[in-house]
Amino acid sequence: MQFKTTADSSWVEYDGAVIPPDLVHTFQAPGRVLAHIFTEPESEPGQRVLGRFGNGRIAALPSEEAEALAAPLRAAYFSNAPDGDLSFPDRA
């Protein structure tokens, strides 16, 4: 997928990205299936994510980590699992 934070900026490609709260951004992912995972920044998992990735900019997830985190969601989605099985592990 690709993100940019202003209309004039270039698209930047990511395998996985963390978008901090209130950061204006645009994304595109033509022809790709992707998941948006929202975490309340005030929650304990949200605080861990912000502590690790900071605030104020888009942070890239390392490719291997993005793939490892996406694999169970991808498998559940493409096997038509019930919505309750489309969950994200509680880790940051």
N, CA, C and O atoms as CSV, one atom per row, in Angstrom:
chain,resi,resn,atom,element,x,y,z
A,1,MET,N,N,0.843,-1.164,0.000
A,1,MET,CA,C,0.000,0.000,0.000
A,1,MET,C,C,0.890,1.229,0.000
A,1,MET,O,O,2.081,1.147,0.300
A,2,GLN,N,N,0.313,2.351,-0.333
A,2,GLN,CA,C,1.067,3.602,-0.383
A,2,GLN,C,C,0.336,4.668,0.426
A,2,GLN,O,O,-0.893,4.708,0.483
A,3,PHE,N,N,1.139,5.530,1.047
A,3,PHE,CA,C,0.607,6.633,1.840
A,3,PHE,C,C,1.312,7.923,1.455
A,3,PHE,O,O,2.443,7.918,0.971
A,4,LYS,N,N,0.611,9.027,1.685
A,4,LYS,CA,C,1.229,10.347,1.652
A,4,LYS,C,C,0.484,11.237,2.631
A,4,LYS,O,O,-0.678,10.995,2.958
A,5,THR,N,N,1.180,12.277,3.094
A,5,THR,CA,C,0.590,13.121,4.132
A,5,THR,C,C,0.199,14.507,3.635
A,5,THR,O,O,-0.441,15.262,4.367
A,6,THR,N,N,0.571,14.856,2.406
A,6,THR,CA,C,0.113,16.106,1.800
A,6,THR,C,C,-0.210,15.847,0.338
A,6,THR,O,O,0.270,14.877,-0.249
A,7,ALA,N,N,-1.014,16.705,-0.241
A,7,ALA,CA,C,-1.377,16.540,-1.647
A,7,ALA,C,C,-0.158,16.623,-2.557
A,7,ALA,O,O,-0.125,15.974,-3.602
A,8,ASP,N,N,0.842,17.410,-2.176
A,8,ASP,CA,C,2.026,17.596,-3.023
A,8,ASP,C,C,3.079,16.520,-2.844
A,8,ASP,O,O,3.951,16.373,-3.700
A,9,SER,N,N,3.027,15.766,-1.760
A,9,SER,CA,C,4.094,14.799,-1.499
A,9,SER,C,C,3.961,13.573,-2.396
A,9,SER,O,O,2.900,13.299,-2.957
A,10,SER,N,N,5.059,12.851,-2.513
A,10,SER,CA,C,5.082,11.622,-3.307
A,10,SER,C,C,4.502,10.478,-2.493
A,10,SER,O,O,4.528,10.496,-1.263
A,11,TRP,N,N,3.982,9.490,-3.193
A,11,TRP,CA,C,3.509,8.287,-2.545
A,11,TRP,C,C,4.706,7.510,-2.010
A,11,TRP,O,O,5.742,7.419,-2.669
A,12,VAL,N,N,4.557,6.952,-0.810
A,12,VAL,CA,C,5.591,6.120,-0.201
A,12,VAL,C,C,4.981,4.742,0.011
A,12,VAL,O,O,3.882,4.623,0.552
A,13,GLU,N,N,5.696,3.693,-0.418
A,13,GLU,CA,C,5.206,2.315,-0.332
A,13,GLU,C,C,5.586,1.685,1.012
A,13,GLU,O,O,6.688,1.882,1.523
A,14,TYR,N,N,4.642,0.923,1.565
A,14,TYR,CA,C,4.838,0.233,2.844
A,14,TYR,C,C,4.277,-1.175,2.738
A,14,TYR,O,O,3.268,-1.400,2.071
A,15,ASP,N,N,4.931,-2.118,3.395
A,15,ASP,CA,C,4.353,-3.453,3.563
A,15,ASP,C,C,3.371,-3.438,4.725
A,15,ASP,O,O,2.391,-4.183,4.725
A,16,GLY,N,N,3.627,-2.609,5.693
A,16,GLY,CA,C,2.770,-2.388,6.844
A,16,GLY,C,C,3.158,-1.048,7.434
A,16,GLY,O,O,4.327,-0.668,7.385
A,17,ALA,N,N,2.212,-0.335,7.985
A,17,ALA,CA,C,2.503,1.002,8.513
A,17,ALA,C,C,1.659,1.274,9.743
A,17,ALA,O,O,0.559,0.745,9.899
A,18,VAL,N,N,2.205,2.114,10.612
A,18,VAL,CA,C,1.486,2.591,11.790
A,18,VAL,C,C,1.237,4.072,11.571
A,18,VAL,O,O,2.167,4.850,11.360
A,19,ILE,N,N,-0.034,4.449,11.624
A,19,ILE,CA,C,-0.429,5.839,11.436
A,19,ILE,C,C,-0.825,6.390,12.803
A,19,ILE,O,O,-1.762,5.880,13.417
A,20,PRO,N,N,-0.141,7.412,13.289
A,20,PRO,CA,C,-0.486,7.941,14.616
A,20,PRO,C,C,-1.835,8.656,14.595
A,20,PRO,O,O,-2.326,9.035,13.532
A,21,PRO,N,N,-2.424,8.837,15.761
A,21,PRO,CA,C,-3.723,9.510,15.829
A,21,PRO,C,C,-3.647,10.923,15.275
A,21,PRO,O,O,-2.661,11.635,15.465
A,22,ASP,N,N,-4.703,11.305,14.591
A,22,ASP,CA,C,-4.906,12.665,14.078
A,22,ASP,C,C,-3.936,13.068,12.975
A,22,ASP,O,O,-3.863,14.252,12.646
A,23,LEU,N,N,-3.187,12.134,12.390
A,23,LEU,CA,C,-2.305,12.471,11.280
A,23,LEU,C,C,-3.108,12.446,9.990
A,23,LEU,O,O,-3.635,11.402,9.606
A,24,VAL,N,N,-3.205,13.576,9.325
A,24,VAL,CA,C,-3.896,13.649,8.046
A,24,VAL,C,C,-3.064,12.865,7.031
A,24,VAL,O,O,-1.856,13.072,6.913
A,25,HIS,N,N,-3.717,11.970,6.306
A,25,HIS,CA,C,-3.013,11.157,5.325
A,25,HIS,C,C,-3.989,10.643,4.277
A,25,HIS,O,O,-5.205,10.680,4.459
A,26,THR,N,N,-3.431,10.172,3.192
A,26,THR,CA,C,-4.175,9.547,2.116
A,26,THR,C,C,-3.495,8.230,1.815
A,26,THR,O,O,-2.274,8.124,1.923
A,27,PHE,N,N,-4.270,7.225,1.439
A,27,PHE,CA,C,-3.657,5.952,1.080
A,27,PHE,C,C,-4.275,5.425,-0.202
A,27,PHE,O,O,-5.383,5.799,-0.587
A,28,GLN,N,N,-3.528,4.551,-0.845
A,28,GLN,CA,C,-4.054,3.827,-1.985
A,28,GLN,C,C,-3.436,2.431,-1.988
A,28,GLN,O,O,-2.301,2.233,-1.556
A,29,ALA,N,N,-4.199,1.488,-2.478
A,29,ALA,CA,C,-3.732,0.106,-2.571
A,29,ALA,C,C,-4.495,-0.582,-3.697
A,29,ALA,O,O,-5.219,-1.549,-3.459
A,30,PRO,N,N,-4.336,-0.086,-4.919
A,30,PRO,CA,C,-5.125,-0.645,-6.019
A,30,PRO,C,C,-4.859,-2.131,-6.226
A,30,PRO,O,O,-3.714,-2.571,-6.319
A,31,GLY,N,N,-5.957,-2.893,-6.296
A,31,GLY,CA,C,-5.866,-4.316,-6.549
A,31,GLY,C,C,-5.381,-5.155,-5.383
A,31,GLY,O,O,-5.095,-6.339,-5.557
A,32,ARG,N,N,-5.283,-4.573,-4.203
A,32,ARG,CA,C,-4.781,-5.308,-3.041
A,32,ARG,C,C,-5.863,-5.410,-1.972
A,32,ARG,O,O,-6.722,-4.536,-1.852
A,33,VAL,N,N,-5.807,-6.472,-1.214
A,33,VAL,CA,C,-6.663,-6.639,-0.043
A,33,VAL,C,C,-5.827,-6.210,1.154
A,33,VAL,O,O,-4.687,-6.649,1.309
A,34,LEU,N,N,-6.385,-5.362,1.990
A,34,LEU,CA,C,-5.643,-4.922,3.163
A,34,LEU,C,C,-6.573,-4.778,4.341
A,34,LEU,O,O,-7.794,-4.724,4.193
A,35,ALA,N,N,-5.978,-4.718,5.511
A,35,ALA,CA,C,-6.747,-4.565,6.747
A,35,ALA,C,C,-6.340,-3.267,7.417
A,35,ALA,O,O,-5.157,-2.937,7.499
A,36,HIS,N,N,-7.326,-2.543,7.892
A,36,HIS,CA,C,-7.094,-1.380,8.740
A,36,HIS,C,C,-7.404,-1.830,10.164
A,36,HIS,O,O,-8.496,-2.326,10.442
A,37,ILE,N,N,-6.456,-1.658,11.044
A,37,ILE,CA,C,-6.653,-2.063,12.432
A,37,ILE,C,C,-6.549,-0.809,13.282
A,37,ILE,O,O,-5.491,-0.186,13.365
A,38,PHE,N,N,-7.644,-0.452,13.905
A,38,PHE,CA,C,-7.700,0.760,14.705
A,38,PHE,C,C,-7.523,0.417,16.183
A,38,PHE,O,O,-8.125,-0.530,16.688
A,39,THR,N,N,-6.699,1.191,16.859
A,39,THR,CA,C,-6.477,1.037,18.284
A,39,THR,C,C,-6.655,2.398,18.940
A,39,THR,O,O,-6.077,3.387,18.490
A,40,GLU,N,N,-7.437,2.450,19.981
A,40,GLU,CA,C,-7.587,3.704,20.718
A,40,GLU,C,C,-6.233,4.106,21.298
A,40,GLU,O,O,-5.621,3.312,22.012
A,41,PRO,N,N,-5.749,5.317,21.012
A,41,PRO,CA,C,-4.424,5.697,21.496
A,41,PRO,C,C,-4.324,5.765,23.016
A,41,PRO,O,O,-3.229,5.662,23.567
A,42,GLU,N,N,-5.458,5.939,23.701
A,42,GLU,CA,C,-5.435,6.005,25.159
A,42,GLU,C,C,-5.454,4.628,25.801
A,42,GLU,O,O,-5.197,4.498,26.998
A,43,SER,N,N,-5.758,3.593,25.013
A,43,SER,CA,C,-5.813,2.239,25.566
A,43,SER,C,C,-4.409,1.713,25.831
A,43,SER,O,O,-3.423,2.281,25.361
A,44,GLU,N,N,-4.331,0.627,26.585
A,44,GLU,CA,C,-3.022,0.044,26.886
A,44,GLU,C,C,-2.321,-0.427,25.608
A,44,GLU,O,O,-1.137,-0.134,25.437
A,45,PRO,N,N,-3.001,-1.147,24.699
A,45,PRO,CA,C,-2.321,-1.501,23.444
A,45,PRO,C,C,-1.939,-0.266,22.624
A,45,PRO,O,O,-0.870,-0.229,22.015
A,46,GLY,N,N,-2.803,0.732,22.610
A,46,GLY,CA,C,-2.503,1.963,21.879
A,46,GLY,C,C,-1.284,2.673,22.429
A,46,GLY,O,O,-0.467,3.192,21.669
A,47,GLN,N,N,-1.158,2.699,23.739
A,47,GLN,CA,C,0.010,3.321,24.364
A,47,GLN,C,C,1.289,2.561,24.020
A,47,GLN,O,O,2.342,3.168,23.826
A,48,ARG,N,N,1.196,1.233,23.947
A,48,ARG,CA,C,2.376,0.441,23.572
A,48,ARG,C,C,2.781,0.716,22.127
A,48,ARG,O,O,3.966,0.844,21.821
A,49,VAL,N,N,1.796,0.806,21.250
A,49,VAL,CA,C,2.093,1.094,19.839
A,49,VAL,C,C,2.748,2.466,19.721
A,49,VAL,O,O,3.765,2.607,19.042
A,50,LEU,N,N,2.178,3.479,20.372
A,50,LEU,CA,C,2.765,4.824,20.310
A,50,LEU,C,C,4.144,4.861,20.949
A,50,LEU,O,O,5.030,5.569,20.470
A,51,GLY,N,N,4.335,4.106,22.025
A,51,GLY,CA,C,5.643,4.054,22.660
A,51,GLY,C,C,6.697,3.457,21.745
A,51,GLY,O,O,7.854,3.878,21.750
A,52,ARG,N,N,6.291,2.494,20.977
A,52,ARG,CA,C,7.246,1.847,20.064
A,52,ARG,C,C,7.482,2.656,18.797
A,52,ARG,O,O,8.622,2.778,18.348
A,53,PHE,N,N,6.421,3.210,18.211
A,53,PHE,CA,C,6.540,3.840,16.900
A,53,PHE,C,C,6.511,5.358,16.943
A,53,PHE,O,O,6.723,6.006,15.918
A,54,GLY,N,N,6.259,5.930,18.087
A,54,GLY,CA,C,6.240,7.382,18.175
A,54,GLY,C,C,4.941,7.972,17.672
A,54,GLY,O,O,3.965,7.267,17.418
A,55,ASN,N,N,4.958,9.262,17.540
A,55,ASN,CA,C,3.766,10.005,17.186
A,55,ASN,C,C,4.156,11.099,16.209
A,55,ASN,O,O,5.251,11.651,16.303
A,56,GLY,N,N,3.284,11.414,15.284
A,56,GLY,CA,C,3.524,12.549,14.399
A,56,GLY,C,C,3.987,12.204,12.997
A,56,GLY,O,O,4.079,13.090,12.148
A,57,ARG,N,N,4.283,10.922,12.730
A,57,ARG,CA,C,4.701,10.543,11.383
A,57,ARG,C,C,4.240,9.113,11.109
A,57,ARG,O,O,3.917,8.368,12.034
A,58,ILE,N,N,4.212,8.745,9.847
A,58,ILE,CA,C,3.921,7.370,9.477
A,58,ILE,C,C,5.169,6.546,9.758
A,58,ILE,O,O,6.270,6.925,9.357
A,59,ALA,N,N,5.004,5.435,10.436
A,59,ALA,CA,C,6.131,4.552,10.754
A,59,ALA,C,C,5.958,3.239,10.001
A,59,ALA,O,O,4.884,2.636,10.022
A,60,ALA,N,N,7.010,2.808,9.346
A,60,ALA,CA,C,6.973,1.542,8.609
A,60,ALA,C,C,7.165,0.361,9.558
A,60,ALA,O,O,8.007,0.398,10.455
A,61,LEU,N,N,6.374,-0.679,9.344
A,61,LEU,CA,C,6.619,-1.950,10.007
A,61,LEU,C,C,7.656,-2.694,9.177
A,61,LEU,O,O,7.578,-2.675,7.949
A,62,PRO,N,N,8.616,-3.342,9.807
A,62,PRO,CA,C,9.537,-4.166,9.026
A,62,PRO,C,C,8.739,-5.205,8.218
A,62,PRO,O,O,7.743,-5.737,8.707
A,63,SER,N,N,9.175,-5.486,6.998
A,63,SER,CA,C,8.443,-6.393,6.104
A,63,SER,C,C,8.124,-7.731,6.741
A,63,SER,O,O,7.003,-8.226,6.625
A,64,GLU,N,N,9.108,-8.323,7.416
A,64,GLU,CA,C,8.894,-9.632,8.028
A,64,GLU,C,C,7.840,-9.568,9.126
A,64,GLU,O,O,7.029,-10.484,9.268
A,65,GLU,N,N,7.850,-8.499,9.893
A,65,GLU,CA,C,6.858,-8.345,10.961
A,65,GLU,C,C,5.475,-8.099,10.375
A,65,GLU,O,O,4.491,-8.662,10.855
A,66,ALA,N,N,5.390,-7.267,9.347
A,66,ALA,CA,C,4.103,-7.012,8.698
A,66,ALA,C,C,3.507,-8.309,8.164
A,66,ALA,O,O,2.310,-8.555,8.314
A,67,GLU,N,N,4.338,-9.134,7.543
A,67,GLU,CA,C,3.858,-10.412,7.005
A,67,GLU,C,C,3.408,-11.348,8.119
A,67,GLU,O,O,2.358,-11.981,8.002
A,68,ALA,N,N,4.173,-11.447,9.184
A,68,ALA,CA,C,3.813,-12.326,10.298
A,68,ALA,C,C,2.504,-11.899,10.949
A,68,ALA,O,O,1.697,-12.746,11.333
A,69,LEU,N,N,2.287,-10.595,11.077
A,69,LEU,CA,C,1.047,-10.099,11.681
A,69,LEU,C,C,-0.144,-10.273,10.742
A,69,LEU,O,O,-1.261,-10.524,11.193
A,70,ALA,N,N,0.093,-10.142,9.445
A,70,ALA,CA,C,-0.996,-10.229,8.473
A,70,ALA,C,C,-1.414,-11.666,8.172
A,70,ALA,O,O,-2.569,-11.910,7.826
A,71,ALA,N,N,-0.503,-12.608,8.298
A,71,ALA,CA,C,-0.779,-13.993,7.882
A,71,ALA,C,C,-2.033,-14.590,8.507
A,71,ALA,O,O,-2.852,-15.143,7.773
A,72,PRO,N,N,-2.232,-14.509,9.838
A,72,PRO,CA,C,-3.447,-15.115,10.394
A,72,PRO,C,C,-4.730,-14.408,9.951
A,72,PRO,O,O,-5.759,-15.054,9.751
A,73,LEU,N,N,-4.669,-13.094,9.800
A,73,LEU,CA,C,-5.852,-12.362,9.317
A,73,LEU,C,C,-6.164,-12.750,7.880
A,73,LEU,O,O,-7.324,-12.968,7.529
A,74,ARG,N,N,-5.134,-12.835,7.052
A,74,ARG,CA,C,-5.311,-13.209,5.646
A,74,ARG,C,C,-5.930,-14.604,5.551
A,74,ARG,O,O,-6.886,-14.814,4.804
A,75,ALA,N,N,-5.387,-15.546,6.305
A,75,ALA,CA,C,-5.901,-16.915,6.263
A,75,ALA,C,C,-7.371,-16.958,6.690
A,75,ALA,O,O,-8.184,-17.621,6.046
A,76,ALA,N,N,-7.709,-16.263,7.760
A,76,ALA,CA,C,-9.102,-16.246,8.229
A,76,ALA,C,C,-10.018,-15.604,7.193
A,76,ALA,O,O,-11.102,-16.119,6.916
A,77,TYR,N,N,-9.592,-14.497,6.630
A,77,TYR,CA,C,-10.419,-13.777,5.649
A,77,TYR,C,C,-10.692,-14.649,4.417
A,77,TYR,O,O,-11.837,-14.784,3.986
A,78,PHE,N,N,-9.627,-15.238,3.857
A,78,PHE,CA,C,-9.783,-16.009,2.625
A,78,PHE,C,C,-10.412,-17.383,2.846
A,78,PHE,O,O,-10.777,-18.054,1.880
A,79,SER,N,N,-10.544,-17.805,4.092
A,79,SER,CA,C,-11.261,-19.052,4.367
A,79,SER,C,C,-12.705,-18.775,4.766
A,79,SER,O,O,-13.419,-19.675,5.209
A,80,ASN,N,N,-13.133,-17.509,4.606
A,80,ASN,CA,C,-14.504,-17.101,4.940
A,80,ASN,C,C,-14.837,-17.363,6.409
A,80,ASN,O,O,-15.953,-17.760,6.743
A,81,ALA,N,N,-13.873,-17.138,7.260
A,81,ALA,CA,C,-14.077,-17.319,8.699
A,81,ALA,C,C,-15.131,-16.332,9.204
A,81,ALA,O,O,-15.324,-15.272,8.607
A,82,PRO,N,N,-15.810,-16.672,10.295
A,82,PRO,CA,C,-16.760,-15.723,10.884
A,82,PRO,C,C,-16.037,-14.460,11.346
A,82,PRO,O,O,-14.847,-14.495,11.659
A,83,ASP,N,N,-16.757,-13.359,11.384
A,83,ASP,CA,C,-16.166,-12.072,11.760
A,83,ASP,C,C,-15.395,-12.145,13.072
A,83,ASP,O,O,-14.360,-11.493,13.212
A,84,GLY,N,N,-15.871,-12.912,14.021
A,84,GLY,CA,C,-15.203,-13.019,15.312
A,84,GLY,C,C,-13.808,-13.616,15.219
A,84,GLY,O,O,-12.983,-13.410,16.109
A,85,ASP,N,N,-13.540,-14.354,14.145
A,85,ASP,CA,C,-12.209,-14.937,13.949
A,85,ASP,C,C,-11.243,-13.961,13.278
A,85,ASP,O,O,-10.044,-14.226,13.199
A,86,LEU,N,N,-11.756,-12.856,12.806
A,86,LEU,CA,C,-10.911,-11.852,12.146
A,86,LEU,C,C,-10.401,-10.873,13.193
A,86,LEU,O,O,-10.711,-9.682,13.156
A,87,SER,N,N,-9.627,-11.388,14.112
A,87,SER,CA,C,-9.110,-10.546,15.188
A,87,SER,C,C,-7.604,-10.413,15.055
A,87,SER,O,O,-6.942,-11.196,14.372
A,88,PHE,N,N,-7.096,-9.417,15.717
A,88,PHE,CA,C,-5.681,-9.099,15.662
A,88,PHE,C,C,-5.063,-9.431,16.993
A,88,PHE,O,O,-5.639,-9.099,18.029
A,89,PRO,N,N,-3.908,-10.076,17.010
A,89,PRO,CA,C,-3.294,-10.399,18.302
A,89,PRO,C,C,-2.971,-9.144,19.103
A,89,PRO,O,O,-2.582,-8.121,18.539
A,90,ASP,N,N,-3.131,-9.227,20.397
A,90,ASP,CA,C,-2.880,-8.091,21.290
A,90,ASP,C,C,-1.399,-8.033,21.618
A,90,ASP,O,O,-0.954,-8.509,22.662
A,91,ARG,N,N,-0.648,-7.440,20.704
A,91,ARG,CA,C,0.791,-7.242,20.945
A,91,ARG,C,C,1.248,-6.026,20.172
A,91,ARG,O,O,0.628,-5.634,19.184
A,92,ALA,N,N,2.308,-5.445,20.615
A,92,ALA,CA,C,2.853,-4.268,19.933
A,92,ALA,C,C,4.350,-4.365,19.912
A,92,ALA,O,O,5.019,-3.476,19.385
